[in-house]
């Protein structure tokens, strides 16, 4: 069974890092026009984000964590490890 979503979140999907948060904050995301479930794509069309990922940008309480994790990979690692 597949989710129906297509594409990676980062250009290095098998590397544990804060790149997801950097991509999320630094790209302009638009709703992908296709027959699949709602997902967002970057300007190149190579990367994608789910609506739940975009909620990290849209919700001010979650956004502060996304910003912090994008700025400081060590903070992300320490928080993830808890």
mmCIF file of the N, C-alpha and C atoms, coordinates in Angstrom:
data_MODEL
# 
_entry.id   MODEL 
# 
loop_
_atom_site.group_PDB 
_atom_site.id 
_atom_site.type_symbol 
_atom_site.label_atom_id 
_atom_site.label_alt_id 
_atom_site.label_comp_id 
_atom_site.label_asym_id 
_atom_site.label_entity_id 
_atom_site.label_seq_id 
_atom_site.pdbx_PDB_ins_code 
_atom_site.Cartn_x 
_atom_site.Cartn_y 
_atom_site.Cartn_z 
_atom_site.occupancy 
_atom_site.B_iso_or_equiv 
_atom_site.pdbx_formal_charge 
_atom_site.auth_seq_id 
_atom_site.auth_comp_id 
_atom_site.auth_asym_id 
_atom_site.auth_atom_id 
_atom_site.pdbx_PDB_model_num 
ATOM 1   N N  . UNK A 1 1  ? 0.852  -1.175 0.000   1.00 0.00 ? 1  UNK A N  1 
ATOM 2   C CA . UNK A 1 1  ? 0.000  0.000  0.000   1.00 0.00 ? 1  UNK A CA 1 
ATOM 3   C C  . UNK A 1 1  ? 0.891  1.229  0.000   1.00 0.00 ? 1  UNK A C  1 
ATOM 4   N N  . UNK A 1 2  ? 0.562  2.184  -0.842  1.00 0.00 ? 2  UNK A N  1 
ATOM 5   C CA . UNK A 1 2  ? 1.338  3.421  -0.930  1.00 0.00 ? 2  UNK A CA 1 
ATOM 6   C C  . UNK A 1 2  ? 0.471  4.602  -0.541  1.00 0.00 ? 2  UNK A C  1 
ATOM 7   N N  . UNK A 1 3  ? 1.106  5.657  -0.099  1.00 0.00 ? 3  UNK A N  1 
ATOM 8   C CA . UNK A 1 3  ? 0.387  6.845  0.355   1.00 0.00 ? 3  UNK A CA 1 
ATOM 9   C C  . UNK A 1 3  ? -0.162 7.672  -0.805  1.00 0.00 ? 3  UNK A C  1 
ATOM 10  N N  . UNK A 1 4  ? 0.457  7.562  -1.966  1.00 0.00 ? 4  UNK A N  1 
ATOM 11  C CA . UNK A 1 4  ? 0.063  8.376  -3.104  1.00 0.00 ? 4  UNK A CA 1 
ATOM 12  C C  . UNK A 1 4  ? 0.893  9.632  -3.250  1.00 0.00 ? 4  UNK A C  1 
ATOM 13  N N  . UNK A 1 5  ? 1.718  9.949  -2.253  1.00 0.00 ? 5  UNK A N  1 
ATOM 14  C CA . UNK A 1 5  ? 2.596  11.107 -2.341  1.00 0.00 ? 5  UNK A CA 1 
ATOM 15  C C  . UNK A 1 5  ? 3.814  10.749 -3.175  1.00 0.00 ? 5  UNK A C  1 
ATOM 16  N N  . UNK A 1 6  ? 4.414  11.766 -3.788  1.00 0.00 ? 6  UNK A N  1 
ATOM 17  C CA . UNK A 1 6  ? 5.532  11.498 -4.677  1.00 0.00 ? 6  UNK A CA 1 
ATOM 18  C C  . UNK A 1 6  ? 6.650  12.515 -4.459  1.00 0.00 ? 6  UNK A C  1 
ATOM 19  N N  . UNK A 1 7  ? 7.864  12.014 -4.271  1.00 0.00 ? 7  UNK A N  1 
ATOM 20  C CA . UNK A 1 7  ? 9.029  12.872 -4.189  1.00 0.00 ? 7  UNK A CA 1 
ATOM 21  C C  . UNK A 1 7  ? 9.674  12.908 -2.821  1.00 0.00 ? 7  UNK A C  1 
ATOM 22  N N  . UNK A 1 8  ? 10.936 13.371 -2.782  1.00 0.00 ? 8  UNK A N  1 
ATOM 23  C CA . UNK A 1 8  ? 11.662 13.489 -1.525  1.00 0.00 ? 8  UNK A CA 1 
ATOM 24  C C  . UNK A 1 8  ? 11.454 14.863 -0.874  1.00 0.00 ? 8  UNK A C  1 
ATOM 25  N N  . UNK A 1 9  ? 11.739 14.935 0.423   1.00 0.00 ? 9  UNK A N  1 
ATOM 26  C CA . UNK A 1 9  ? 11.669 16.188 1.167   1.00 0.00 ? 9  UNK A CA 1 
ATOM 27  C C  . UNK A 1 9  ? 12.971 16.981 1.025   1.00 0.00 ? 9  UNK A C  1 
ATOM 28  N N  . UNK A 1 10 ? 14.077 16.269 0.809   1.00 0.00 ? 10 UNK A N  1 
ATOM 29  C CA . UNK A 1 10 ? 15.387 16.913 0.666   1.00 0.00 ? 10 UNK A CA 1 
ATOM 30  C C  . UNK A 1 10 ? 16.155 16.226 -0.458  1.00 0.00 ? 10 UNK A C  1 
ATOM 31  N N  . UNK A 1 11 ? 17.272 16.827 -0.822  1.00 0.00 ? 11 UNK A N  1 
ATOM 32  C CA . UNK A 1 11 ? 18.123 16.221 -1.848  1.00 0.00 ? 11 UNK A CA 1 
ATOM 33  C C  . UNK A 1 11 ? 19.054 15.159 -1.255  1.00 0.00 ? 11 UNK A C  1 
ATOM 34  N N  . UNK A 1 12 ? 19.002 14.998 0.056   1.00 0.00 ? 12 UNK A N  1 
ATOM 35  C CA . UNK A 1 12 ? 19.806 13.962 0.728   1.00 0.00 ? 12 UNK A CA 1 
ATOM 36  C C  . UNK A 1 12 ? 18.904 13.206 1.704   1.00 0.00 ? 12 UNK A C  1 
ATOM 37  N N  . UNK A 1 13 ? 17.941 12.442 1.173   1.00 0.00 ? 13 UNK A N  1 
ATOM 38  C CA . UNK A 1 13 ? 16.916 11.827 2.029   1.00 0.00 ? 13 UNK A CA 1 
ATOM 39  C C  . UNK A 1 13 ? 17.419 10.762 3.000   1.00 0.00 ? 13 UNK A C  1 
ATOM 40  N N  . UNK A 1 14 ? 18.622 10.269 2.815   1.00 0.00 ? 14 UNK A N  1 
ATOM 41  C CA . UNK A 1 14 ? 19.120 9.234  3.722   1.00 0.00 ? 14 UNK A CA 1 
ATOM 42  C C  . UNK A 1 14 ? 20.122 9.781  4.745   1.00 0.00 ? 14 UNK A C  1 
ATOM 43  N N  . UNK A 1 15 ? 20.261 11.102 4.799   1.00 0.00 ? 15 UNK A N  1 
ATOM 44  C CA . UNK A 1 15 ? 21.184 11.736 5.738   1.00 0.00 ? 15 UNK A CA 1 
ATOM 45  C C  . UNK A 1 15 ? 20.393 12.405 6.853   1.00 0.00 ? 15 UNK A C  1 
ATOM 46  N N  . UNK A 1 16 ? 20.743 12.103 8.102   1.00 0.00 ? 16 UNK A N  1 
ATOM 47  C CA . UNK A 1 16 ? 20.087 12.726 9.242   1.00 0.00 ? 16 UNK A CA 1 
ATOM 48  C C  . UNK A 1 16 ? 20.700 14.099 9.468   1.00 0.00 ? 16 UNK A C  1 
ATOM 49  N N  . UNK A 1 17 ? 19.900 15.141 9.281   1.00 0.00 ? 17 UNK A N  1 
ATOM 50  C CA . UNK A 1 17 ? 20.381 16.514 9.421   1.00 0.00 ? 17 UNK A CA 1 
ATOM 51  C C  . UNK A 1 17 ? 19.184 17.445 9.608   1.00 0.00 ? 17 UNK A C  1 
ATOM 52  N N  . UNK A 1 18 ? 19.456 18.729 9.634   1.00 0.00 ? 18 UNK A N  1 
ATOM 53  C CA . UNK A 1 18 ? 18.388 19.723 9.733   1.00 0.00 ? 18 UNK A CA 1 
ATOM 54  C C  . UNK A 1 18 ? 17.988 20.278 8.366   1.00 0.00 ? 18 UNK A C  1 
ATOM 55  N N  . UNK A 1 19 ? 18.416 19.650 7.301   1.00 0.00 ? 19 UNK A N  1 
ATOM 56  C CA . UNK A 1 19 ? 18.148 20.146 5.944   1.00 0.00 ? 19 UNK A CA 1 
ATOM 57  C C  . UNK A 1 19 ? 16.645 20.226 5.661   1.00 0.00 ? 19 UNK A C  1 
ATOM 58  N N  . UNK A 1 20 ? 15.868 19.309 6.201   1.00 0.00 ? 20 UNK A N  1 
ATOM 59  C CA . UNK A 1 20 ? 14.405 19.379 6.026   1.00 0.00 ? 20 UNK A CA 1 
ATOM 60  C C  . UNK A 1 20 ? 13.889 20.750 6.451   1.00 0.00 ? 20 UNK A C  1 
ATOM 61  N N  . UNK A 1 21 ? 14.319 21.221 7.614   1.00 0.00 ? 21 UNK A N  1 
ATOM 62  C CA . UNK A 1 21 ? 13.846 22.507 8.137   1.00 0.00 ? 21 UNK A CA 1 
ATOM 63  C C  . UNK A 1 21 ? 14.371 23.672 7.296   1.00 0.00 ? 21 UNK A C  1 
ATOM 64  N N  . UNK A 1 22 ? 15.614 23.565 6.827   1.00 0.00 ? 22 UNK A N  1 
ATOM 65  C CA . UNK A 1 22 ? 16.159 24.602 5.951   1.00 0.00 ? 22 UNK A CA 1 
ATOM 66  C C  . UNK A 1 22 ? 15.370 24.680 4.646   1.00 0.00 ? 22 UNK A C  1 
ATOM 67  N N  . UNK A 1 23 ? 15.115 23.536 4.036   1.00 0.00 ? 23 UNK A N  1 
ATOM 68  C CA . UNK A 1 23 ? 14.334 23.509 2.796   1.00 0.00 ? 23 UNK A CA 1 
ATOM 69  C C  . UNK A 1 23 ? 12.937 24.073 3.028   1.00 0.00 ? 23 UNK A C  1 
ATOM 70  N N  . UNK A 1 24 ? 12.324 23.671 4.118   1.00 0.00 ? 24 UNK A N  1 
ATOM 71  C CA . UNK A 1 24 ? 10.977 24.129 4.440   1.00 0.00 ? 24 UNK A CA 1 
ATOM 72  C C  . UNK A 1 24 ? 10.912 25.647 4.523   1.00 0.00 ? 24 UNK A C  1 
ATOM 73  N N  . UNK A 1 25 ? 11.893 26.254 5.183   1.00 0.00 ? 25 UNK A N  1 
ATOM 74  C CA . UNK A 1 25 ? 11.883 27.700 5.405   1.00 0.00 ? 25 UNK A CA 1 
ATOM 75  C C  . UNK A 1 25 ? 12.430 28.509 4.236   1.00 0.00 ? 25 UNK A C  1 
ATOM 76  N N  . UNK A 1 26 ? 13.364 27.959 3.494   1.00 0.00 ? 26 UNK A N  1 
ATOM 77  C CA . UNK A 1 26 ? 14.044 28.742 2.460   1.00 0.00 ? 26 UNK A CA 1 
ATOM 78  C C  . UNK A 1 26 ? 13.388 28.661 1.084   1.00 0.00 ? 26 UNK A C  1 
ATOM 79  N N  . UNK A 1 27 ? 12.535 27.703 0.861   1.00 0.00 ? 27 UNK A N  1 
ATOM 80  C CA . UNK A 1 27 ? 11.877 27.557 -0.439  1.00 0.00 ? 27 UNK A CA 1 
ATOM 81  C C  . UNK A 1 27 ? 10.503 28.211 -0.449  1.00 0.00 ? 27 UNK A C  1 
ATOM 82  N N  . UNK A 1 28 ? 10.035 28.494 -1.634  1.00 0.00 ? 28 UNK A N  1 
ATOM 83  C CA . UNK A 1 28 ? 8.658  28.923 -1.839  1.00 0.00 ? 28 UNK A CA 1 
ATOM 84  C C  . UNK A 1 28 ? 7.884  27.686 -2.269  1.00 0.00 ? 28 UNK A C  1 
ATOM 85  N N  . UNK A 1 29 ? 6.867  27.332 -1.515  1.00 0.00 ? 29 UNK A N  1 
ATOM 86  C CA . UNK A 1 29 ? 6.120  26.098 -1.748  1.00 0.00 ? 29 UNK A CA 1 
ATOM 87  C C  . UNK A 1 29 ? 4.767  26.421 -2.367  1.00 0.00 ? 29 UNK A C  1 
ATOM 88  N N  . UNK A 1 30 ? 4.433  25.690 -3.423  1.00 0.00 ? 30 UNK A N  1 
ATOM 89  C CA . UNK A 1 30 ? 3.133  25.858 -4.070  1.00 0.00 ? 30 UNK A CA 1 
ATOM 90  C C  . UNK A 1 30 ? 2.426  24.517 -4.131  1.00 0.00 ? 30 UNK A C  1 
ATOM 91  N N  . UNK A 1 31 ? 1.115  24.574 -4.116  1.00 0.00 ? 31 UNK A N  1 
ATOM 92  C CA . UNK A 1 31 ? 0.315  23.352 -4.206  1.00 0.00 ? 31 UNK A CA 1 
ATOM 93  C C  . UNK A 1 31 ? 0.554  22.709 -5.563  1.00 0.00 ? 31 UNK A C  1 
ATOM 94  N N  . UNK A 1 32 ? 0.915  21.445 -5.551  1.00 0.00 ? 32 UNK A N  1 
ATOM 95  C CA . UNK A 1 32 ? 1.201  20.718 -6.787  1.00 0.00 ? 32 UNK A CA 1 
ATOM 96  C C  . UNK A 1 32 ? -0.097 20.461 -7.534  1.00 0.00 ? 32 UNK A C  1 
ATOM 97  N N  . UNK A 1 33 ? -0.068 20.703 -8.819  1.00 0.00 ? 33 UNK A N  1 
ATOM 98  C CA . UNK A 1 33 ? -1.232 20.450 -9.675  1.00 0.00 ? 33 UNK A CA 1 
ATOM 99  C C  . UNK A 1 33 ? -1.071 19.060 -10.283 1.00 0.00 ? 33 UNK A C  1 
ATOM 100 N N  . UNK A 1 34 ? -1.833 18.128 -9.728  1.00 0.00 ? 34 UNK A N  1 
ATOM 101 C CA . UNK A 1 34 ? -1.779 16.748 -10.218 1.00 0.00 ? 34 UNK A CA 1 
ATOM 102 C C  . UNK A 1 34 ? -2.989 16.000 -9.709  1.00 0.00 ? 34 UNK A C  1 
ATOM 103 N N  . UNK A 1 35 ? -3.106 14.737 -10.069 1.00 0.00 ? 35 UNK A N  1 
ATOM 104 C CA . UNK A 1 35 ? -4.261 13.925 -9.692  1.00 0.00 ? 35 UNK A CA 1 
ATOM 105 C C  . UNK A 1 35 ? -4.100 13.240 -8.332  1.00 0.00 ? 35 UNK A C  1 
ATOM 106 N N  . UNK A 1 36 ? -2.972 13.440 -7.691  1.00 0.00 ? 36 UNK A N  1 
ATOM 107 C CA . UNK A 1 36 ? -2.708 12.798 -6.401  1.00 0.00 ? 36 UNK A CA 1 
ATOM 108 C C  . UNK A 1 36 ? -3.218 13.620 -5.237  1.00 0.00 ? 36 UNK A C  1 
ATOM 109 N N  . UNK A 1 37 ? -2.895 13.177 -4.028  1.00 0.00 ? 37 UNK A N  1 
ATOM 110 C CA . UNK A 1 37 ? -3.315 13.903 -2.826  1.00 0.00 ? 37 UNK A CA 1 
ATOM 111 C C  . UNK A 1 37 ? -2.597 15.254 -2.740  1.00 0.00 ? 37 UNK A C  1 
ATOM 112 N N  . UNK A 1 38 ? -3.164 16.174 -1.966  1.00 0.00 ? 38 UNK A N  1 
ATOM 113 C CA . UNK A 1 38 ? -2.545 17.490 -1.815  1.00 0.00 ? 38 UNK A CA 1 
ATOM 114 C C  . UNK A 1 38 ? -1.121 17.350 -1.298  1.00 0.00 ? 38 UNK A C  1 
ATOM 115 N N  . UNK A 1 39 ? -0.210 17.979 -2.016  1.00 0.00 ? 39 UNK A N  1 
ATOM 116 C CA . UNK A 1 39 ? 1.171  18.108 -1.569  1.00 0.00 ? 39 UNK A CA 1 
ATOM 117 C C  . UNK A 1 39 ? 1.728  19.366 -2.205  1.00 0.00 ? 39 UNK A C  1 
ATOM 118 N N  . UNK A 1 40 ? 2.812  19.844 -1.670  1.00 0.00 ? 40 UNK A N  1 
ATOM 119 C CA . UNK A 1 40 ? 3.420  21.086 -2.118  1.00 0.00 ? 40 UNK A CA 1 
ATOM 120 C C  . UNK A 1 40 ? 4.759  20.789 -2.762  1.00 0.00 ? 40 UNK A C  1 
ATOM 121 N N  . UNK A 1 41 ? 5.146  21.650 -3.735  1.00 0.00 ? 41 UNK A N  1 
ATOM 122 C CA . UNK A 1 41 ? 6.423  21.445 -4.402  1.00 0.00 ? 41 UNK A CA 1 
ATOM 123 C C  . UNK A 1 41 ? 7.239  22.728 -4.379  1.00 0.00 ? 41 UNK A C  1 
ATOM 124 N N  . UNK A 1 42 ? 8.554  22.564 -4.441  1.00 0.00 ? 42 UNK A N  1 
ATOM 125 C CA . UNK A 1 42 ? 9.454  23.712 -4.487  1.00 0.00 ? 42 UNK A CA 1 
ATOM 126 C C  . UNK A 1 42 ? 9.475  24.250 -5.920  1.00 0.00 ? 42 UNK A C  1 
ATOM 127 N N  . UNK A 1 43 ? 10.136 25.377 -6.171  1.00 0.00 ? 43 UNK A N  1 
ATOM 128 C CA . UNK A 1 43 ? 10.137 25.948 -7.525  1.00 0.00 ? 43 UNK A CA 1 
ATOM 129 C C  . UNK A 1 43 ? 10.702 25.023 -8.604  1.00 0.00 ? 43 UNK A C  1 
ATOM 130 N N  . UNK A 1 44 ? 11.592 24.104 -8.238  1.00 0.00 ? 44 UNK A N  1 
ATOM 131 C CA . UNK A 1 44 ? 12.164 23.193 -9.232  1.00 0.00 ? 44 UNK A CA 1 
ATOM 132 C C  . UNK A 1 44 ? 11.226 22.024 -9.532  1.00 0.00 ? 44 UNK A C  1 
ATOM 133 N N  . UNK A 1 45 ? 10.280 21.761 -8.620  1.00 0.00 ? 45 UNK A N  1 
ATOM 134 C CA . UNK A 1 45 ? 9.412  20.603 -8.766  1.00 0.00 ? 45 UNK A CA 1 
ATOM 135 C C  . UNK A 1 45 ? 10.071 19.313 -8.309  1.00 0.00 ? 45 UNK A C  1 
ATOM 136 N N  . UNK A 1 46 ? 11.303 19.408 -7.805  1.00 0.00 ? 46 UNK A N  1 
ATOM 137 C CA . UNK A 1 46 ? 12.037 18.220 -7.372  1.00 0.00 ? 46 UNK A CA 1 
ATOM 138 C C  . UNK A 1 46 ? 11.690 17.784 -5.953  1.00 0.00 ? 46 UNK A C  1 
ATOM 139 N N  . UNK A 1 47 ? 11.431 18.758 -5.075  1.00 0.00 ? 47 UNK A N  1 
ATOM 140 C CA . UNK A 1 47 ? 11.182 18.459 -3.670  1.00 0.00 ? 47 UNK A CA 1 
ATOM 141 C C  . UNK A 1 47 ? 9.715  18.642 -3.340  1.00 0.00 ? 47 UNK A C  1 
ATOM 142 N N  . UNK A 1 48 ? 9.275  17.953 -2.305  1.00 0.00 ? 48 UNK A N  1 
ATOM 143 C CA . UNK A 1 48 ? 7.875  18.075 -1.896  1.00 0.00 ? 48 UNK A CA 1 
ATOM 144 C C  . UNK A 1 48 ? 7.752  18.191 -0.400  1.00 0.00 ? 48 UNK A C  1 
ATOM 145 N N  . UNK A 1 49 ? 6.621  18.753 0.008   1.00 0.00 ? 49 UNK A N  1 
ATOM 146 C CA . UNK A 1 49 ? 6.228  18.816 1.413   1.00 0.00 ? 49 UNK A CA 1 
ATOM 147 C C  . UNK A 1 49 ? 4.760  18.419 1.495   1.00 0.00 ? 49 UNK A C  1 
ATOM 148 N N  . UNK A 1 50 ? 4.403  17.792 2.594   1.00 0.00 ? 50 UNK A N  1 
ATOM 149 C CA . UNK A 1 50 ? 3.008  17.415 2.834   1.00 0.00 ? 50 UNK A CA 1 
ATOM 150 C C  . UNK A 1 50 ? 2.283  18.564 3.537   1.00 0.00 ? 50 UNK A C  1 
ATOM 151 N N  . UNK A 1 51 ? 0.972  18.559 3.515   1.00 0.00 ? 51 UNK A N  1 
ATOM 152 C CA . UNK A 1 51 ? 0.238  19.585 4.271   1.00 0.00 ? 51 UNK A CA 1 
ATOM 153 C C  . UNK A 1 51 ? 0.642  19.616 5.748   1.00 0.00 ? 51 UNK A C  1 
ATOM 154 N N  . UNK A 1 52 ? 0.936  18.465 6.321   1.00 0.00 ? 52 UNK A N  1 
ATOM 155 C CA . UNK A 1 52 ? 1.362  18.440 7.727   1.00 0.00 ? 52 UNK A CA 1 
ATOM 156 C C  . UNK A 1 52 ? 2.732  19.099 7.909   1.00 0.00 ? 52 UNK A C  1 
ATOM 157 N N  . UNK A 1 53 ? 3.600  19.003 6.908   1.00 0.00 ? 53 UNK A N  1 
ATOM 158 C CA . UNK A 1 53 ? 4.887  19.698 6.959   1.00 0.00 ? 53 UNK A CA 1 
ATOM 159 C C  . UNK A 1 53 ? 4.667  21.208 6.894   1.00 0.00 ? 53 UNK A C  1 
ATOM 160 N N  . UNK A 1 54 ? 3.774  21.634 6.021   1.00 0.00 ? 54 UNK A N  1 
ATOM 161 C CA . UNK A 1 54 ? 3.499  23.061 5.853   1.00 0.00 ? 54 UNK A CA 1 
ATOM 162 C C  . UNK A 1 54 ? 2.903  23.662 7.118   1.00 0.00 ? 54 UNK A C  1 
ATOM 163 N N  . UNK A 1 55 ? 2.236  22.839 7.914   1.00 0.00 ? 55 UNK A N  1 
ATOM 164 C CA . UNK A 1 55 ? 1.675  23.328 9.180   1.00 0.00 ? 55 UNK A CA 1 
ATOM 165 C C  . UNK A 1 55 ? 2.777  23.852 10.095  1.00 0.00 ? 55 UNK A C  1 
ATOM 166 N N  . UNK A 1 56 ? 3.998  23.331 9.944   1.00 0.00 ? 56 UNK A N  1 
ATOM 167 C CA . UNK A 1 56 ? 5.121  23.839 10.725  1.00 0.00 ? 56 UNK A CA 1 
ATOM 168 C C  . UNK A 1 56 ? 5.424  25.294 10.387  1.00 0.00 ? 56 UNK A C  1 
ATOM 169 N N  . UNK A 1 57 ? 5.094  25.712 9.177   1.00 0.00 ? 57 UNK A N  1 
ATOM 170 C CA . UNK A 1 57 ? 5.262  27.113 8.773   1.00 0.00 ? 57 UNK A CA 1 
ATOM 171 C C  . UNK A 1 57 ? 4.063  27.956 9.165   1.00 0.00 ? 57 UNK A C  1 
ATOM 172 N N  . UNK A 1 58 ? 2.900  27.420 8.977   1.00 0.00 ? 58 UNK A N  1 
ATOM 173 C CA . UNK A 1 58 ? 1.662  28.183 9.138   1.00 0.00 ? 58 UNK A CA 1 
ATOM 174 C C  . UNK A 1 58 ? 1.289  28.443 10.597  1.00 0.00 ? 58 UNK A C  1 
ATOM 175 N N  . UNK A 1 59 ? 1.627  27.546 11.482  1.00 0.00 ? 59 UNK A N  1 
ATOM 176 C CA . UNK A 1 59 ? 1.273  27.683 12.893  1.00 0.00 ? 59 UNK A CA 1 
ATOM 177 C C  . UNK A 1 59 ? 2.424  28.378 13.630  1.00 0.00 ? 59 UNK A C  1 
ATOM 178 N N  . UNK A 1 60 ? 2.122  29.513 14.271  1.00 0.00 ? 60 UNK A N  1 
ATOM 179 C CA . UNK A 1 60 ? 3.205  30.285 14.900  1.00 0.00 ? 60 UNK A CA 1 
ATOM 180 C C  . UNK A 1 60 ? 3.900  29.528 16.031  1.00 0.00 ? 60 UNK A C  1 
ATOM 181 N N  . UNK A 1 61 ? 3.186  28.672 16.724  1.00 0.00 ? 61 UNK A N  1 
ATOM 182 C CA . UNK A 1 61 ? 3.813  27.907 17.803  1.00 0.00 ? 61 UNK A CA 1 
ATOM 183 C C  . UNK A 1 61 ? 4.790  26.868 17.254  1.00 0.00 ? 61 UNK A C  1 
ATOM 184 N N  . UNK A 1 62 ? 4.430  26.200 16.172  1.00 0.00 ? 62 UNK A N  1 
ATOM 185 C CA . UNK A 1 62 ? 5.327  25.215 15.564  1.00 0.00 ? 62 UNK A CA 1 
ATOM 186 C C  . UNK A 1 62 ? 6.460  25.894 14.792  1.00 0.00 ? 62 UNK A C  1 
ATOM 187 N N  . UNK A 1 63 ? 6.157  27.032 14.145  1.00 0.00 ? 63 UNK A N  1 
ATOM 188 C CA . UNK A 1 63 ? 7.147  27.715 13.310  1.00 0.00 ? 63 UNK A CA 1 
ATOM 189 C C  . UNK A 1 63 ? 8.415  28.056 14.098  1.00 0.00 ? 63 UNK A C  1 
ATOM 190 N N  . UNK A 1 64 ? 8.270  28.459 15.344  1.00 0.00 ? 64 UNK A N  1 
ATOM 191 C CA . UNK A 1 64 ? 9.461  28.846 16.114  1.00 0.00 ? 64 UNK A CA 1 
ATOM 192 C C  . UNK A 1 64 ? 10.434 27.677 16.249  1.00 0.00 ? 64 UNK A C  1 
ATOM 193 N N  . UNK A 1 65 ? 9.906  26.460 16.325  1.00 0.00 ? 65 UNK A N  1 
ATOM 194 C CA . UNK A 1 65 ? 10.788 25.290 16.399  1.00 0.00 ? 65 UNK A CA 1 
ATOM 195 C C  . UNK A 1 65 ? 11.450 25.019 15.045  1.00 0.00 ? 65 UNK A C  1 
ATOM 196 N N  . UNK A 1 66 ? 10.702 25.159 13.981  1.00 0.00 ? 66 UNK A N  1 
ATOM 197 C CA . UNK A 1 66 ? 11.264 24.960 12.646  1.00 0.00 ? 66 UNK A CA 1 
ATOM 198 C C  . UNK A 1 66 ? 12.395 25.956 12.397  1.00 0.00 ? 66 UNK A C  1 
ATOM 199 N N  . UNK A 1 67 ? 12.189 27.203 12.792  1.00 0.00 ? 67 UNK A N  1 
ATOM 200 C CA . UNK A 1 67 ? 13.221 28.227 12.629  1.00 0.00 ? 67 UNK A CA 1 
ATOM 201 C C  . UNK A 1 67 ? 14.450 27.881 13.468  1.00 0.00 ? 67 UNK A C  1 
ATOM 202 N N  . UNK A 1 68 ? 14.231 27.506 14.709  1.00 0.00 ? 68 UNK A N  1 
ATOM 203 C CA . UNK A 1 68 ? 15.345 27.153 15.595  1.00 0.00 ? 68 UNK A CA 1 
ATOM 204 C C  . UNK A 1 68 ? 16.120 25.954 15.057  1.00 0.00 ? 68 UNK A C  1 
ATOM 205 N N  . UNK A 1 69 ? 15.410 24.918 14.601  1.00 0.00 ? 69 UNK A N  1 
ATOM 206 C CA . UNK A 1 69 ? 16.075 23.721 14.084  1.00 0.00 ? 69 UNK A CA 1 
ATOM 207 C C  . UNK A 1 69 ? 16.817 24.010 12.781  1.00 0.00 ? 69 UNK A C  1 
ATOM 208 N N  . UNK A 1 70 ? 16.280 24.895 11.947  1.00 0.00 ? 70 UNK A N  1 
ATOM 209 C CA . UNK A 1 70 ? 16.963 25.253 10.700  1.00 0.00 ? 70 UNK A CA 1 
ATOM 210 C C  . UNK A 1 70 ? 18.259 26.014 10.991  1.00 0.00 ? 70 UNK A C  1 
ATOM 211 N N  . UNK A 1 71 ? 18.234 26.845 12.014  1.00 0.00 ? 71 UNK A N  1 
ATOM 212 C CA . UNK A 1 71 ? 19.411 27.656 12.360  1.00 0.00 ? 71 UNK A CA 1 
ATOM 213 C C  . UNK A 1 71 ? 20.490 26.864 13.071  1.00 0.00 ? 71 UNK A C  1 
ATOM 214 N N  . UNK A 1 72 ? 20.098 25.872 13.858  1.00 0.00 ? 72 UNK A N  1 
ATOM 215 C CA . UNK A 1 72 ? 21.067 25.192 14.718  1.00 0.00 ? 72 UNK A CA 1 
ATOM 216 C C  . UNK A 1 72 ? 20.847 23.680 14.698  1.00 0.00 ? 72 UNK A C  1 
ATOM 217 N N  . UNK A 1 73 ? 21.659 23.009 13.915  1.00 0.00 ? 73 UNK A N  1 
ATOM 218 C CA . UNK A 1 73 ? 21.513 21.557 13.766  1.00 0.00 ? 73 UNK A CA 1 
ATOM 219 C C  . UNK A 1 73 ? 21.723 20.832 15.092  1.00 0.00 ? 73 UNK A C  1 
ATOM 220 N N  . UNK A 1 74 ? 22.629 21.315 15.937  1.00 0.00 ? 74 UNK A N  1 
ATOM 221 C CA . UNK A 1 74 ? 22.878 20.667 17.226  1.00 0.00 ? 74 UNK A CA 1 
ATOM 222 C C  . UNK A 1 74 ? 21.644 20.719 18.131  1.00 0.00 ? 74 UNK A C  1 
ATOM 223 N N  . UNK A 1 75 ? 20.926 21.824 18.101  1.00 0.00 ? 75 UNK A N  1 
ATOM 224 C CA . UNK A 1 75 ? 19.686 21.933 18.882  1.00 0.00 ? 75 UNK A CA 1 
ATOM 225 C C  . UNK A 1 75 ? 18.680 20.907 18.375  1.00 0.00 ? 75 UNK A C  1 
ATOM 226 N N  . UNK A 1 76 ? 18.585 20.775 17.059  1.00 0.00 ? 76 UNK A N  1 
ATOM 227 C CA . UNK A 1 76 ? 17.686 19.766 16.482  1.00 0.00 ? 76 UNK A CA 1 
ATOM 228 C C  . UNK A 1 76 ? 18.088 18.366 16.938  1.00 0.00 ? 76 UNK A C  1 
ATOM 229 N N  . UNK A 1 77 ? 19.370 18.038 16.852  1.00 0.00 ? 77 UNK A N  1 
ATOM 230 C CA . UNK A 1 77 ? 19.840 16.716 17.261  1.00 0.00 ? 77 UNK A CA 1 
ATOM 231 C C  . UNK A 1 77 ? 19.517 16.437 18.726  1.00 0.00 ? 77 UNK A C  1 
ATOM 232 N N  . UNK A 1 78 ? 19.808 17.405 19.583  1.00 0.00 ? 78 UNK A N  1 
ATOM 233 C CA . UNK A 1 78 ? 19.555 17.221 21.025  1.00 0.00 ? 78 UNK A CA 1 
ATOM 234 C C  . UNK A 1 78 ? 18.067 17.058 21.322  1.00 0.00 ? 78 UNK A C  1 
ATOM 235 N N  . UNK A 1 79 ? 17.245 17.850 20.656  1.00 0.00 ? 79 UNK A N  1 
ATOM 236 C CA . UNK A 1 79 ? 15.789 17.754 20.860  1.00 0.00 ? 79 UNK A CA 1 
ATOM 237 C C  . UNK A 1 79 ? 15.266 16.424 20.335  1.00 0.00 ? 79 UNK A C  1 
ATOM 238 N N  . UNK A 1 80 ? 15.753 16.005 19.185  1.00 0.00 ? 80 UNK A N  1 
ATOM 239 C CA . UNK A 1 80 ? 15.331 14.737 18.596  1.00 0.00 ? 80 UNK A CA 1 
ATOM 240 C C  . UNK A 1 80 ? 15.698 13.567 19.509  1.00 0.00 ? 80 UNK A C  1 
ATOM 241 N N  . UNK A 1 81 ? 16.819 13.666 20.167  1.00 0.00 ? 81 UNK A N  1 
ATOM 242 C CA . UNK A 1 81 ? 17.305 12.574 21.010  1.00 0.00 ? 81 UNK A CA 1 
ATOM 243 C C  . UNK A 1 81 ? 16.520 12.401 22.295  1.00 0.00 ? 81 UNK A C  1 
ATOM 244 N N  . UNK A 1 82 ? 15.750 13.424 22.671  1.00 0.00 ? 82 UNK A N  1 
ATOM 245 C CA . UNK A 1 82 ? 14.986 13.339 23.939  1.00 0.00 ? 82 UNK A CA 1 
ATOM 246 C C  . UNK A 1 82 ? 13.818 12.412 23.830  1.00 0.00 ? 82 UNK A C  1 
# 
